[in-house]
Every structure is written in structure tokens, then in C-alpha cells.
Amino acid sequence: MAQTRRSFLTTSTALASAALFPMPALAQAAPRVVVVGGGFGGTSVAREIKKLNPKVSVTLVEASPTFTACPFSNLVIGGLRDLKAQQFNYDKVRAAGVNVVIGTAIGVNASGQTLRLADVTLPYDRLVLSPGIDLRWDALPGYNEAAAAKMPHAWRAGEQTTLLRNQLTAMEDGGLVVMSVPANPFRCPPGPYERASLIAHYLKTSKPKSKLLVLDAKDAFSKQRLFQNAWKELYPNHLEWVSLSAGGKVNSVDPETNTLTTDFGKQAAKVANVIPPQRAGRIAELAGVTNQTGWCPIDPVTFESRQVPGIHVIGDATIAGAMPKSAFTANSQAKVCAAAVVKLLAGEKPAQPKLINTCYSVVAPDYGISVAGVYEPAGGVLADVKGSGGVSPADAPADARKTEAVYAEAWFRTITSEVFG
């Protein structure tokens, strides 16, 4: 009996002591993050999450094996750059530990936490959407996908960029080029005006009898004073801007006759560049994260959707308050979102962020201008930080403009190297 009691006490003591030490952890699956969209936002967030926590399984879903960058594509249209200089692959992204899947996302089961592609379903613990924009083919009477083959938008870099460039090249000297610019919001607010500048530069240097007419659905635009000062100096005979108040809003187009109609008349163009209204990329709508505007409301701290928990949205698709839709914005938002996702996966609270955006515009090969801003969460949106940011000086000398053009090219090399290199 004594022996039995001693055995019981020994066993009990051993069990009690064991309880003081952690049991060997059962093997747990790594947290899974799926990212949709391999542009500046999606690729950046995928790489940043992997860098912050290598244990997280990160999958990047992108429809094309080659990414063609929109920033600097206006130089292709103006004949100052080759389209191949805009193209990047995902080899270095894979080398960084990100699983890259080439395919189109066609559905999201938010309650089941799965993303559906045509031939596979990907489970996730957190989903990040960086879908960019889709064109609203139903927003401008007469303009649809078929019309874009005649009146290119070139608002997605690639074939449309080449098409618009080729039309300008083929146009006889003396032809009228007409550009239609939509109301806000749209991807890259200064983009149409940089494009107008570089088309005007091409006309001035190669087809001096020709002219560009810009029909705008707005009275004001980004870096307006800087652009208009440059146009007056460089392109007084080759570029005319017509504001909303002056009858610039295009109400319909006719691709058969290359005609654009406003309240005040019709403009028949030899080359027509029609930039239509836009909305968030299709997968955002399928995921239920768009609202009635067609864009995605987000929490400005985590970029989590305000409509569907567990899904984050970054880049052009977001309603981001004062922060514009640009490549630098997408990259900046990606880093904040990545840090938030890693914190949330660990059960921790994300920190309050500050975000930045810098946007360069090339007005001529040796003439650059820029705008910069700093943003922080305030009142449920991203708001300007007072006293920060600004634009290039209106009275800057020629050397300063030339330096900014050099900075613009350096910015493009830096961001593409960071994201894809």
C-alpha cells in the first residue's frame, strides 16, 4: 500500500511539474494572404507582407504574365519612349517568396474566405484587392469596347497605347486631334494633361500644321496653373483646352465619323482619344466591396473594406479621401496595408499611419513639374496634413524644370525597381 501511495505521489508531482512547461506546439498552418492585382499596389503589398513576416503564405493573382506600367506611357504616345521600357515580369517577385498565380479572379466567397479563379479556388485568412480601374463602357453614349478600337482611350497601357501612337504617326500634317477628359474621379488626375502636353510636343516637332483640342468635363484639374503656363510657353499654336464652363463636356461620340458632341457643337477629329469615366476593377464589385459610386470605401488605418470584413482594398479602386489615384499612392497604401495585415494576423492593433504621394508630369523632354502630399486618417478618411506637400514653383527657371524631368525618370526607375526588381 505504501509503495502504491509513493507511486501515486511521484506520478502526480511529475504531471504537475509538466503543466508548468508548455506542451510541444501542434503544427499550425501558416496564415494565408491572397492578393489580387499585380500592379504597383498589389505587387508591393504582397512583397511587403512577405518581408514583414516570412511565415505568412502570400499568393499574388494577376491576369497577365507581363505588367505594362501606365506611368511614363504618355511618353510612348508622344514618341519619346519605347513600350518595352514599360514592361515588367514577376520573376523577382517569385524569388522574394511570393507565390504568383497567372489567372483571372472571377469570384469571392467572403463568408467561406475563398477566392475563385476559373480552374482553382484559393483559401485565405486575409484578402487584399488591388484591382485598379475598369472603364465604364455604358457612361458615354456611343463609346464601348468596339469603339475603343477606333477612338482609343489608352488608359490601360499596352495595345491601346500603341494604337493611339500609331494613329498620331499615320495622321497627315494639318489634322485635328481631339481628346475627351472625364469628370473626377479617375485614375491619375494629372495624366490627361501630361498626355496633352506630349501630344502637343509631337505635333509641334513633327506635324506643325496640326493641333490638339482638349474637351474637358471639369473647370479645374491637378497642377492646372503649371500646365497652363507651360502650354502658353511651349505650345500656344498646338494645344487648346476647353473647360466645362466653356462647353468642354463631351456628351456622346460617333466612332464611325470620329465625331465628339458637346452642348455647343460637334468636333470631327482625325485622331480621337476618348478617356471615359471609370470605376473600381470588376473583382471589387464581385467581392461586394464597392458602393453606389462604383468605388470602394475603406478604413484609412487598415484599408479594410467598410462593407466586407477580412477584405482590404488599396490603390486606384479605393475611396481614399484627399489621396489621389496614382502609382505612388498605390505603393504607399500597400506598405501601410501590409503592416496592418501582419498586425491583424497576429491579433495586434495596427498603428496610425501617415502616407505620402509624389506625382511627376513630363510636359516636354526637358520640362518636368510635380506635386506632393502627405496624408493621415482624420474623420474616417485620408486627409491632407496641413502645411505639407505642394507643387513646383510657378516661376521656376528652365534649369529647375529640366531637373524635375530628370527626377521624374529617376522616380520611375526607382519605383519599378522596388516593386518588380
C-alpha positions in Angstrom: 0.0 0.0 0.0 2.9 2.4 0.9 4.5 1.6 -2.4 1.3 2.4 -4.3 1.0 5.7 -2.4 4.6 6.6 -3.3 4.0 5.8 -6.9 0.8 7.9 -7.0 2.6 10.9 -5.4 5.6 10.6 -7.8 3.3 10.5 -10.8 1.1 13.4 -9.6 4.2 15.5 -9.0 5.5 14.8 -12.4 2.2 15.7 -14.0 2.0 18.9 -12.0 5.6 19.9 -13.0 4.8 19.2 -16.6 1.9 21.5 -16.5 4.3 24.4 -15.7 6.0 23.9 -19.1 4.4 24.5 -22.5 3.4 21.4 -24.4 5.1 20.9 -27.8 3.0 23.1 -30.2 0.9 21.3 -32.7 1.8 22.1 -36.3 -0.2 25.0 -37.4 -0.9 26.1 -40.9 0.8 29.4 -41.9 -1.6 32.4 -42.2 -2.7 32.8 -45.8 -2.9 36.1 -47.6 -4.2 36.3 -51.2 -3.6 39.4 -53.2 -5.5 40.2 -56.4 -3.8 42.6 -58.9 -0.1 42.6 -59.9 0.4 46.4 -60.4 2.1 48.9 -58.2 -0.3 48.3 -55.3 -0.8 44.5 -55.3 2.8 43.5 -56.0 4.0 45.9 -53.4 1.7 44.6 -50.7 2.5 41.0 -51.5 6.2 41.6 -51.2 5.9 43.8 -48.1 3.8 41.2 -46.2 6.3 38.5 -47.0 9.2 40.8 -45.9 7.5 41.7 -42.6 6.6 38.1 -41.8 8.2 35.4 -43.9 6.0 32.8 -42.2 2.9 34.2 -43.9 1.9 32.3 -47.1 1.4 35.1 -49.7 -0.2 34.4 -53.1 -0.4 37.1 -55.8 -3.1 36.6 -58.5 -2.6 38.5 -61.8 -4.2 38.0 -65.1 -1.1 38.8 -67.3 2.4 37.4 -67.0 3.7 40.8 -68.1 2.8 44.1 -66.4 2.8 47.2 -68.5 3.1 50.4 -66.5 0.9 53.4 -67.0 3.3 56.0 -65.6 5.5 57.2 -68.4 3.3 55.6 -71.0 2.4 59.1 -72.2 5.9 59.4 -73.4 5.3 56.3 -75.6 2.3 58.1 -77.1 4.5 61.2 -77.7 7.1 59.2 -79.5 9.8 59.7 -76.7 9.9 56.1 -75.3 9.5 52.5 -76.3 6.7 50.5 -74.9 9.1 47.7 -73.9 10.6 50.0 -71.4 7.2 50.0 -69.6 7.0 46.2 -69.3 8.0 44.0 -66.3 7.6 40.4 -65.3 7.2 38.7 -61.9 10.5 36.6 -61.7 11.9 38.7 -58.8 8.6 38.7 -57.0 8.6 34.8 -57.0 12.2 34.9 -55.9 11.1 37.0 -52.9 8.9 34.1 -51.7 5.6 35.2 -53.2 3.5 32.5 -55.0 2.5 34.1 -58.3 -0.6 32.7 -60.0 -1.4 33.9 -63.5 -5.1 33.9 -63.8 -8.3 36.0 -63.6 -10.2 36.2 -60.3 -13.9 35.7 -61.0 -15.5 35.5 -57.6 -15.1 35.8 -53.8 -16.9 33.8 -51.1 -16.4 36.2 -48.2 -18.1 34.0 -45.6 -16.1 31.0 -46.7 -12.9 33.1 -47.2 -12.1 31.8 -50.7 -11.1 33.5 -54.0 -12.3 31.7 -57.1 -10.4 31.6 -60.4 -11.5 29.7 -63.5 -9.7 26.5 -62.5 -8.8 26.8 -58.8 -10.2 28.1 -55.5 -7.7 29.8 -53.2 -8.5 29.9 -49.4 -7.4 33.0 -47.4 -7.3 34.4 -43.9 -7.0 37.9 -45.4 -7.7 39.0 -48.9 -6.2 42.2 -50.4 -7.7 43.6 -53.6 -5.7 45.9 -55.8 -7.8 45.7 -58.9 -7.1 49.0 -60.5 -9.9 50.5 -62.6 -12.4 49.3 -65.2 -13.8 51.6 -67.8 -17.5 52.4 -67.7 -18.5 51.5 -71.2 -22.1 52.5 -70.5 -21.3 56.0 -69.3 -20.7 57.8 -72.6 -23.2 57.3 -75.3 -21.6 55.8 -78.4 -18.5 54.7 -76.6 -17.9 51.0 -76.0 -15.2 48.3 -76.3 -15.7 48.2 -80.1 -15.5 52.0 -80.3 -12.1 51.9 -78.5 -10.6 50.2 -81.5 -11.3 53.4 -83.5 -11.2 56.0 -80.7 -8.6 54.7 -78.3 -8.7 55.5 -74.6 -5.1 54.3 -73.9 -6.0 54.5 -70.2 -4.7 50.9 -69.8 -1.1 50.8 -71.0 -0.4 48.3 -73.7 -2.1 47.7 -77.0 -4.2 50.9 -76.7 -1.0 52.9 -76.1 0.4 51.6 -79.3 -2.8 52.2 -81.2 -3.0 55.8 -80.2 0.7 56.3 -81.0 0.2 54.7 -84.5 -2.8 56.9 -85.3 -0.8 60.0 -84.5 2.0 58.8 -86.6 -0.3 58.0 -89.6 -2.2 61.3 -89.4 -1.4 63.8 -92.1 0.1 67.1 -91.1 -2.8 69.5 -90.5 -5.1 67.0 -88.9 -7.0 67.8 -85.7 -6.5 65.6 -82.6 -9.3 65.7 -80.1 -9.1 64.4 -76.5 -12.0 63.9 -74.2 -11.4 64.1 -70.4 -13.9 62.8 -67.9 -15.1 64.3 -64.6 -13.5 63.2 -61.4 -12.7 60.7 -60.0 -10.5 58.8 -62.4 -7.0 57.2 -62.4 -4.1 59.6 -62.3 -5.7 63.1 -62.2 -2.7 64.9 -64.0 -2.5 62.1 -66.6 -4.7 63.6 -69.3 -2.8 66.9 -69.1 0.6 65.3 -69.3 -0.6 63.4 -72.3 -2.0 66.5 -73.9 1.5 68.2 -73.4 3.4 65.3 -75.0 1.0 65.0 -77.9 1.3 68.8 -78.5 5.1 68.3 -78.3 4.9 65.6 -81.0 2.7 67.8 -83.2 5.0 70.9 -82.8 8.1 68.9 -83.7 6.7 66.5 -86.3 3.4 67.9 -87.6 3.4 71.6 -87.1 0.2 72.3 -89.0 -1.8 70.0 -86.7 -3.5 70.9 -83.4 -4.8 69.2 -80.2 -8.2 70.2 -78.8 -8.8 69.0 -75.2 -12.5 68.8 -74.3 -12.8 68.6 -70.5 -15.7 67.8 -68.2 -14.1 69.9 -65.5 -13.2 73.5 -64.8 -10.2 72.7 -62.6 -7.5 70.0 -62.6 -4.3 68.9 -60.9 -1.3 71.2 -61.4 -3.5 73.4 -63.6 -1.5 76.6 -63.3 1.7 74.8 -64.0 0.4 73.0 -67.0 -1.3 76.1 -68.5 1.8 78.2 -68.0 3.8 75.5 -69.8 1.2 75.3 -72.7 1.3 79.1 -73.1 5.1 79.0 -73.3 5.6 75.8 -75.3 2.5 75.1 -77.3 0.5 78.2 -77.9 -0.4 77.1 -81.5 -0.8 73.4 -80.9 -2.9 72.9 -77.8 -6.3 74.3 -76.9 -8.1 73.4 -73.6 -11.9 73.8 -73.4 -13.3 73.7 -69.9 -16.7 72.5 -68.7 -17.9 76.1 -68.4 -16.8 76.8 -71.9 -18.6 73.8 -73.3 -15.9 71.1 -73.0 -18.0 68.3 -71.6 -18.5 65.5 -74.3 -22.0 64.1 -74.2 -21.6 61.5 -76.9 -19.3 60.1 -79.6 -19.7 58.6 -83.0 -16.8 56.2 -83.8 -17.9 55.9 -87.5 -17.2 59.5 -88.2 -14.7 60.1 -85.3 -17.0 62.9 -84.0 -17.4 64.1 -80.4 -20.5 66.0 -79.5 -20.8 68.7 -76.7 -23.7 71.0 -75.8 -22.2 73.6 -78.1 -21.5 71.6 -81.3 -19.6 68.7 -82.9 -15.9 68.1 -83.4 -14.7 65.8 -86.1 -11.3 64.5 -85.4 -8.6 62.8 -87.4 -7.5 61.2 -84.2 -9.8 60.9 -81.2 -8.5 60.0 -77.7 -11.6 59.3 -75.6 -10.9 58.8 -71.9 -14.2 57.5 -70.5 -15.5 57.6 -66.9 -14.1 54.8 -64.6 -14.9 52.6 -61.6 -13.1 50.0 -59.5 -12.0 46.9 -61.2 -14.6 44.2 -61.7 -13.5 41.8 -58.9 -14.2 44.6 -56.3 -17.8 44.6 -57.3 -18.0 40.8 -57.3 -16.5 40.8 -53.8 -19.2 43.3 -52.6 -16.7 46.0 -51.6 -17.9 48.7 -54.0 -20.7 51.1 -53.1 -23.1 53.1 -55.3 -20.3 55.2 -56.7 -18.5 52.2 -58.2 -15.5 52.7 -55.9 -14.5 51.1 -52.6 -14.9 52.7 -49.1 -12.1 51.7 -46.8 -10.9 52.1 -43.2 -8.0 54.6 -43.7 -5.9 52.9 -41.0 -6.0 49.3 -42.2 -7.5 49.6 -45.7 -10.0 47.0 -44.7 -13.3 47.3 -46.6 -16.1 49.1 -44.7 -18.5 46.7 -46.3 -16.9 43.2 -46.1 -14.7 42.3 -43.1 -11.5 40.4 -43.9 -11.0 42.1 -47.3 -8.7 45.0 -47.8 -8.6 47.3 -50.9 -5.7 49.5 -52.0 -4.8 51.7 -55.0 -7.0 53.2 -57.7 -10.1 51.3 -56.6 -10.4 53.0 -53.2 -12.3 56.0 -51.9 -9.2 57.5 -50.2 -10.3 61.0 -49.3 -7.8 63.6 -50.3 -5.3 61.0 -51.6 -5.3 60.8 -55.4 -5.3 57.7 -57.6 -1.7 57.2 -58.7 1.1 54.6 -58.8 2.9 56.2 -55.9 -0.3 56.3 -53.9 -0.8 52.6 -54.5 2.7 51.8 -53.4 2.3 53.9 -50.3 -1.0 52.4 -49.4 0.4 48.9 -50.0 3.1 49.4 -47.3 0.5 50.6 -44.8 -1.9 47.9 -45.6 0.8 45.2 -45.4 1.8 46.4 -41.9 -1.8 46.4 -40.8 -2.5 42.9 -42.2 0.6 41.4 -40.4 -0.6 43.1 -37.2 -4.2 41.8 -37.6 -3.0 38.3 -38.3 -1.0 38.4 -35.0 -4.0 39.7 -33.1 -2.5 43.1 -32.6 -3.7 46.6 -33.3 -2.3 48.4 -36.3 -0.6 51.8 -35.8 -2.0 55.1 -37.1 -0.2 55.7 -40.5 1.0 58.7 -42.5 1.1 58.3 -46.2 2.8 60.2 -49.0 2.3 60.7 -52.7 4.5 62.3 -55.2 3.5 62.8 -58.9 5.8 64.0 -61.7 4.4 65.1 -65.0 6.6 65.5 -68.1 5.5 68.5 -70.2 8.4 68.2 -72.7 11.6 66.1 -72.8 13.4 68.7 -70.7 10.4 70.1 -68.7 9.0 68.5 -65.6 6.6 69.5 -62.9 5.5 67.8 -59.7 3.0 67.7 -56.8 3.5 66.1 -53.4 1.3 65.5 -50.5 1.2 63.9 -47.0 -2.0 62.3 -45.7 -3.3 60.8 -42.4 -6.5 59.3 -41.1 -9.0 62.0 -40.0 -12.7 61.8 -39.7 -12.8 58.4 -41.2 -10.9 59.3 -44.4 -7.4 60.2 -45.5 -7.0 63.9 -45.2 -4.2 66.3 -46.1 -1.6 67.0 -43.4 -1.7 70.8 -43.1 1.4 72.5 -44.1 2.8 69.6 -46.0 3.3 68.9 -49.7 2.9 71.4 -52.5 3.6 71.9 -56.2 6.6 73.0 -58.3 7.2 76.8 -58.1 5.2 78.6 -60.8 8.2 80.8 -61.6 10.9 78.1 -61.6 13.7 78.7 -64.1 14.4 76.4 -67.1 17.2 74.6 -65.3 14.8 73.6 -62.5 12.2 72.3 -65.0 14.9 70.3 -66.6 16.0 68.9 -63.3 12.4 67.8 -62.5 12.2 65.9 -65.8 15.4 64.1 -64.7 13.8 63.4 -61.3 10.7 62.1 -63.0 12.7 59.5 -64.8 14.7 58.6 -61.7 11.4 58.2 -59.8 10.1 55.7 -62.4 13.3 53.7 -62.3 13.3 53.6 -58.5 9.7 52.6 -58.0 9.7 49.9 -60.7 12.9 48.5 -59.4 11.5 48.4 -55.9 8.2 46.7 -57.0 9.4 44.4 -59.8 13.2 44.2 -59.4 
